[in-house]
Amino acid sequence: MADYKLTELMTIRCAKEIKDGEVVFVGVGLPIVVAAYAMAAHAPNMIMFTEGGAIRATPPLALGITVDDPALFTGADQTFGMLATMAALQRGECDVAFIGGAQIDKYGNINSSGVGDWTTPAKWTYFAGSGGANDMATSGKRVLAIMPQDAKKFVEKVDYITTPGFLGGPGEREKCGMIGGGPDCVVSTMGVYLFDEKTKEMYLSEYFPGQSIEKIKASCAWNLKVSPKVKETTPPTPEEVKVLRGIDPTGFYLG
């Protein structure tokens, strides 16, 4: 059995949501590592888009730290500016929009703008902001999200909607004219979450080895629903961990 960290299991499991041949618009942070791993492991025909304008049909030669890192452009199949990749996204040409964030709620809305009361500057702590995350979640055919989990990150209602999920429930995205399908899967350091087709609410589909349903529910700020078919996630193999650590050898993202 492989010796692995929870961040490594999260990354490997999340990568398995990417299918070979899909066009994946990759956001900053862990999504860069996940996409690179997917291309190296099981999705060699995946196409990677970045907000900075790189288009890759081959894995990056080194780990990109940001979405406009030279590592993502060096040896790329095509290099454009932001307008090209963002336009492709808004034309509905991206199968997966892949993002992270600071908070997520039960409808898959994500906050990467800040915490507190955004209407009162003294009570608002600002983070990085949207970047292209709003566009990605609005226009991507499906949204894949990855983030560490605790009750301060998995909240009843995000302090600010940077990235729209299903907003307040069924039909809300359609009312706003969004062309994308919305959140499809969320992978945390504790488990895997899907969304109910009728209510659009997130529910637990898989729990990671060493975790329990009770512990996971305690790490959500709402009454998390659990699939009647919930199962334990299969641990990564030694080979999978080896490939992943080759992508992030210093543990910049994986710790």
Buried (B, 14 or more C-beta within 10 A) or exposed (E): EBEBBBBBBBBBBBBBBBBEEBBBBBBBBBBBBBBBBBBBBBBEEBBBBBBBBBBBEBBBEBBBBBBBBEBBBEBBEBBBEBEBBBEBBBEEBBBBBBBBBBBBBBBBBBBBBBBBEBEEEEEBEEBBEBBBBBBBBBBBBBBBBBBBBBEEBBBEBBBBBBBBBBBEEBEBBEEEEBBBEBBBBBBBBBBBBBBBEEBBBBBBBBBBEEBEBEEBBEBBBBEBBBBEEBEEBEBBEEEBBEBBBEBBEEEEBBE
